[in-house]
Amino acid sequence: MLSFVNVSLEKEEFSNLFQLMGKLAYWLGKEATIRLLLDHFEGCCFNKRPGVREACALSMGDICAIIGPEMSQGRMVGNFF
């Protein structure tokens, strides 16, 4: 799923991709989300392509709700400041 970030997608498609990732995190649970998605998601937050960071920011709440406040503050929030 995250390999799509490297291809040419429209802004709306990025948004849909990250929304799907947020929904998937609910099914996976905290440990699996951290193990399988978090590094890739965090990497997307540093992506320079227009629309990728914005889509990542819009989906960050879903991911942070799963991984918990300590991990959210430690790894995710700092990406945008």
C-alpha positions in Angstrom: 0.0 0.0 0.0 2.7 2.5 0.9 4.6 1.8 -2.3 2.0 4.0 -4.0 3.5 7.0 -2.4 6.4 6.8 -4.8 4.1 6.9 -7.9 2.3 9.9 -9.3 -1.0 10.1 -7.5 -3.5 12.9 -7.2 -4.0 14.7 -3.8 -7.4 13.0 -3.3 -5.8 9.6 -3.9 -3.2 10.2 -1.3 -5.9 11.2 1.1 -7.8 8.0 0.4 -4.7 5.9 0.9 -3.9 7.4 4.3 -7.6 7.2 5.4 -7.4 3.5 4.5 -4.2 3.2 6.6 -6.0 4.8 9.5 -8.9 2.4 9.3 -6.5 -0.5 9.0 -4.7 0.6 12.2 -7.9 0.0 14.1 -8.1 -3.6 12.9 -4.4 -4.2 13.5 -4.2 -2.8 17.1 -1.4 -0.9 18.7 1.5 -3.4 18.6 0.9 -4.4 14.9 0.4 -0.8 13.8 3.7 0.2 15.4 5.5 -2.8 13.9 3.9 -2.7 10.4 2.8 0.8 9.7 4.4 3.5 11.9 7.8 3.7 10.3 6.3 3.9 6.8 3.7 6.4 7.9 6.3 8.6 9.6 8.4 8.5 6.5 5.5 9.8 4.5 5.1 12.7 6.9 8.6 13.9 5.7 7.8 13.4 2.0 8.4 16.5 -0.1 5.7 15.8 -2.7 2.7 18.1 -2.6 -0.3 16.5 -1.0 1.5 13.7 0.7 2.3 15.6 3.9 -1.2 17.1 3.9 -2.8 13.7 3.6 -0.5 12.3 6.3 -1.5 15.2 8.6 -5.2 14.6 8.0 -4.9 10.9 8.9 -2.5 11.4 11.9 -5.4 11.5 14.4 -6.5 8.0 13.5 -2.9 6.6 13.8 -2.2 8.5 17.0 -5.4 7.3 18.6 -4.2 3.7 18.1 -0.5 4.1 19.1 -1.3 6.1 22.3 -0.3 9.5 23.6 3.4 8.7 24.5 4.3 7.3 21.1 2.2 10.1 19.4 4.0 12.9 21.2 7.4 11.2 20.9 7.4 10.4 17.2 4.4 11.8 15.3 3.7 15.4 16.6 7.3 16.5 16.1 7.1 15.8 12.4 5.1 18.9 11.8 6.9 21.4 14.0 
